[in-house]
Amino acid sequence: MSPESEDDTDNARKQSQLVFLMPEKEISRNETPILCHLTHPQSEKPAMFMFSNDDRKLYEVLSFKEKYSSWIIDKTVQKDGCIFLTTPIDPLFLVIPYLIKANLSGKFMTLDQILADTDYPDCQRLCTACSCDQLKNISESKGDDDLKAYRFNADLAKSWLKTKIVKLAMKLKEKKQHVTSGAQSSIFIKSKSESAHKDDYIRYAFGIVSEYLPQSLSNEVREYLGIPEVNETTAKEPPTKKVKLENVTPEEDYSHNSDTLHKKNSKLTASQKKLEKVDKTGMKNIASFFSPKPKKS
């Protein structure tokens, strides 16, 4: 390879750098974490996740990007101003959808059989990330330590999820997180303990956890916790801010609404309508009295 082509390759590599925020322990060792696509447990669409080098820890990869942004790294400018955040996630959330599908047969199956997915082969790494003790929280098991077979148990799963939700609710209360209908103002005001009840924290925590559950199971857990179904037309909670690893586009194109807004604002008052009926012949516009007088030649 010529020196020129080596320089071009090096420059291209520098221009394709990305910015990640991840636990230091995952990069302090001479081991590289594994980035891969897995199916999201709620949407069933591809999402980015990260395994530790030994596959024992799982992280969700989220991205955030301003409309106009870039990074300056060393002496280069990276035009992709996106920042990637890695947050730990319980691998059982990703296993649950596979267990539910396998349960349609009513048979006990080994975990590698349950997680067989040709579209997402890396999901086999979940076999290492999930221990037998963890799987007991959401499934029945048969066999010995050398060969275990599992079958989804909805009652166990709902009990386990309830524990998760209650713990999260307690943490939200401890952090004084705003969980009432005015949650969008939590940046500016501090939540008062008397303004939110235990049920508010449970409802809010359930909303967070349900983002990682299949819709059918989410409905069952909501009923299990006795949380009333919220009418979307009357709900005033702000939308969730988590962004998956994909292009972020606004939910609405506000540029198309500018003419509509102008028309709405241009409605005449009763006084203006009366003024329009007046004969304005010979009248001068009021602005003419403030315009500069023409210079005499």
C-alpha positions in Angstrom: 0.0 0.0 0.0 1.4 3.4 -1.0 1.9 6.1 1.7 -0.9 8.2 0.1 -3.4 5.4 0.3 -2.4 4.7 4.0 -3.0 8.4 4.8 -6.4 8.2 3.1 -7.4 5.1 5.1 -6.2 6.7 8.3 -8.1 9.9 7.6 -11.3 8.0 6.8 -10.9 6.1 10.0 -10.6 9.3 12.0 -13.7 10.8 10.2 -15.8 7.8 11.3 -15.3 8.0 15.0 -18.4 7.8 17.3 -18.9 9.1 20.8 -20.1 6.5 23.4 -20.7 6.8 27.1 -20.3 3.5 28.8 -19.1 2.0 32.1 -15.4 2.4 32.5 -15.0 -1.2 33.6 -16.1 -2.3 30.1 -13.3 -0.5 28.4 -10.6 -0.4 31.1 -9.7 -4.1 30.4 -8.1 -5.2 27.2 -11.4 -6.6 26.1 -13.8 -5.2 23.6 -17.5 -5.2 24.3 -19.8 -6.6 21.6 -22.3 -4.3 19.8 -25.2 -6.1 18.1 -28.8 -5.8 17.0 -31.5 -7.7 18.9 -35.3 -7.5 18.7 -36.8 -5.0 21.1 -39.1 -6.8 23.6 -42.0 -4.4 23.1 -41.8 -3.2 19.5 -40.2 -6.4 18.1 -38.1 -4.1 15.9 -34.3 -4.2 15.7 -32.6 -2.2 18.4 -28.9 -1.8 19.4 -27.6 -3.6 22.5 -24.1 -4.2 23.9 -22.8 -7.3 25.7 -19.7 -7.2 27.9 -16.8 -9.2 26.4 -17.8 -12.3 28.5 -21.5 -11.9 27.6 -22.5 -11.8 31.2 -23.8 -8.2 31.2 -26.2 -6.6 28.8 -26.6 -2.9 28.0 -29.2 -1.1 26.0 -27.7 1.5 23.5 -29.6 4.7 23.3 -28.8 7.7 21.1 -29.4 11.4 21.2 -28.6 14.0 18.6 -29.4 17.7 18.2 -30.5 18.9 14.9 -27.2 20.7 14.2 -24.3 19.1 16.1 -20.8 17.7 15.5 -17.9 16.6 17.6 -14.3 17.8 17.7 -12.0 14.8 18.4 -8.3 15.5 18.6 -7.7 17.5 15.4 -10.7 16.2 13.4 -14.3 17.3 13.2 -16.8 14.5 13.3 -19.9 15.5 11.3 -22.1 13.0 13.2 -22.8 14.8 16.4 -24.8 11.9 17.9 -24.0 10.6 21.4 -24.6 7.0 22.3 -25.5 6.1 25.9 -25.3 2.6 27.3 -27.6 1.7 30.2 -27.7 -1.7 31.9 -30.8 -3.8 31.3 -32.0 -7.1 32.8 -31.6 -9.7 30.1 -34.8 -11.4 31.2 -36.8 -8.6 29.5 -35.3 -9.8 26.1 -35.9 -13.4 26.9 -39.6 -13.0 27.9 -40.9 -12.6 24.3 -39.1 -15.8 23.2 -40.4 -17.7 26.2 -44.0 -16.6 25.5 -43.7 -17.7 21.8 -42.2 -21.0 22.8 -45.0 -21.5 25.4 -47.5 -21.8 22.5 -46.3 -25.4 22.1 -46.8 -26.1 25.8 -43.5 -28.0 25.9 -40.4 -27.5 28.0 -37.5 -26.4 25.8 -33.8 -25.7 26.4 -32.8 -22.0 26.4 -30.8 -22.3 23.3 -33.8 -23.8 21.5 -36.1 -21.0 22.9 -33.7 -18.3 21.7 -33.1 -19.7 18.2 -33.6 -16.7 15.9 -32.0 -16.7 12.4 -32.7 -12.9 12.1 -30.9 -12.1 15.3 -28.2 -14.8 15.9 -26.6 -12.8 18.6 -29.5 -13.4 20.9 -27.8 -16.7 21.7 -25.5 -14.6 23.9 -28.5 -14.3 26.3 -27.9 -17.9 27.3 -24.8 -16.7 29.1 -26.3 -13.5 30.3 -29.2 -15.3 32.1 -28.4 -17.6 34.9 -30.7 -20.5 36.0 -31.6 -18.6 39.2 -32.7 -15.6 37.1 -34.9 -17.8 34.8 -36.7 -19.3 37.8 -38.3 -15.8 38.2 -40.3 -16.1 35.0 -40.4 -19.8 34.1 -40.8 -23.4 35.3 -37.8 -25.7 34.8 -37.1 -29.4 34.4 -33.9 -31.4 34.4 -30.5 -31.2 36.2 -27.8 -28.6 36.0 -26.3 -30.2 32.9 -29.5 -30.0 30.9 -32.3 -27.6 31.9 -35.5 -27.1 30.1 -37.8 -24.1 30.6 -41.5 -23.1 30.1 -42.9 -19.6 30.6 -45.0 -19.1 33.7 -47.2 -16.0 33.5 -47.9 -15.9 37.3 -44.2 -16.1 38.2 -43.4 -13.4 35.6 -46.1 -11.0 36.9 -44.9 -11.5 40.5 -41.3 -10.8 39.4 -42.4 -7.7 37.5 -44.4 -6.4 40.4 -41.3 -6.6 42.6 -39.4 -4.7 39.9 -42.1 -2.0 39.6 -42.4 -1.5 43.4 -38.6 -1.1 43.8 -38.5 1.4 41.0 -41.5 3.3 42.5 -39.6 3.5 45.9 -36.5 4.8 44.1 -38.6 7.4 42.3 -40.1 8.6 45.5 -36.6 8.6 47.2 -35.4 10.8 44.3 -38.5 13.0 44.6 -39.2 12.5 40.9 -42.3 14.4 39.7 -44.8 11.7 38.8 -48.1 13.6 38.7 -49.8 15.1 35.6 -47.4 18.1 35.9 -44.4 15.9 35.4 -43.2 18.0 32.5 -42.4 20.8 35.0 -40.1 18.6 37.1 -37.1 20.4 35.7 -38.1 23.7 37.2 -39.9 22.7 40.4 -39.2 20.2 43.2 -41.8 17.6 43.9 -43.5 17.7 47.2 -44.1 14.4 48.9 -47.7 15.3 49.7 -48.5 16.0 46.0 -47.9 12.4 44.9 -49.4 9.3 46.4 -48.0 5.7 46.4 -50.3 4.8 43.5 -48.9 7.7 41.4 -45.4 6.3 41.8 -46.6 2.7 41.0 -48.4 3.9 37.9 -45.3 5.9 36.7 -42.9 3.0 37.4 -45.3 0.6 35.6 -45.2 3.0 32.6 -41.4 2.8 32.5 -41.2 -1.0 32.9 -44.0 -1.6 30.3 -41.8 -0.1 27.6 -39.9 -3.4 27.7 -42.8 -5.8 27.7 -44.9 -7.3 25.0 -48.3 -5.6 24.9 -50.2 -8.7 26.0 -48.1 -9.1 29.1 -48.1 -5.4 29.8 -51.9 -5.5 29.9 -51.9 -8.5 32.3 -49.4 -6.8 34.7 -51.5 -3.6 34.7 -54.6 -5.6 35.7 -52.5 -7.5 38.2 -51.4 -4.3 39.9 -54.9 -2.8 39.7 -53.8 0.2 37.6 -56.7 1.7 35.7 -56.3 2.0 31.9 -55.5 5.6 30.9 -57.5 7.1 28.1 -54.9 8.4 25.6 -57.2 11.3 24.5 -57.3 12.7 28.1 -53.8 11.7 29.3 -51.5 14.6 29.7 -48.2 12.8 30.5 -45.3 13.8 28.3 -44.0 11.3 25.8 -41.1 9.2 26.8 -37.7 10.6 25.8 -35.8 7.4 25.2 -34.5 7.3 21.7 -33.4 4.1 20.0 -30.5 3.7 17.7 -32.1 5.1 14.6 -32.8 8.4 12.9 -34.8 10.7 15.0 -37.5 12.6 13.2 -40.1 15.0 14.6 -43.5 13.5 15.2 -45.1 16.4 13.3 -44.0 18.6 10.5 -44.7 22.0 12.0 -43.6 23.8 8.8 -46.9 22.8 7.1 -48.9 24.3 9.9 -47.6 27.9 9.5 -50.3 28.9 7.0 -53.0 27.4 9.1 -51.8 29.2 12.2 -51.7 32.5 10.3 -55.3 32.0 9.1 -56.5 31.2 12.6 -54.8 34.3 14.0 -56.1 36.5 11.2 -59.8 36.2 12.2 -61.4 39.7 12.5 -62.9 41.0 15.7 -66.4 42.6 15.8 -64.9 46.1 15.7 -62.7 45.3 12.8 -65.7 43.9 10.8 -67.6 47.1 11.5 -64.6 49.2 10.4 -64.5 47.3 7.1 -68.1 48.4 6.3 -67.1 52.1 6.6 -66.6 54.1 3.5 -62.9 54.9 3.5 -62.9 57.2 0.4 -60.5 60.1 1.0 -59.1 58.6 4.2 -55.3 58.3 4.6 -53.5 55.5 6.2 -52.3 56.4 9.7 -48.8 55.4 8.7 -48.7 58.2 6.1 -48.6 60.8 8.9 -45.3 59.3 10.2 -43.5 58.8 6.9 -40.8 61.3 6.0 -41.9 64.3 3.9 -40.5 64.4 0.4 -37.7 66.9 0.0 -38.4 70.0 -2.0 -36.4 70.3 -5.2 
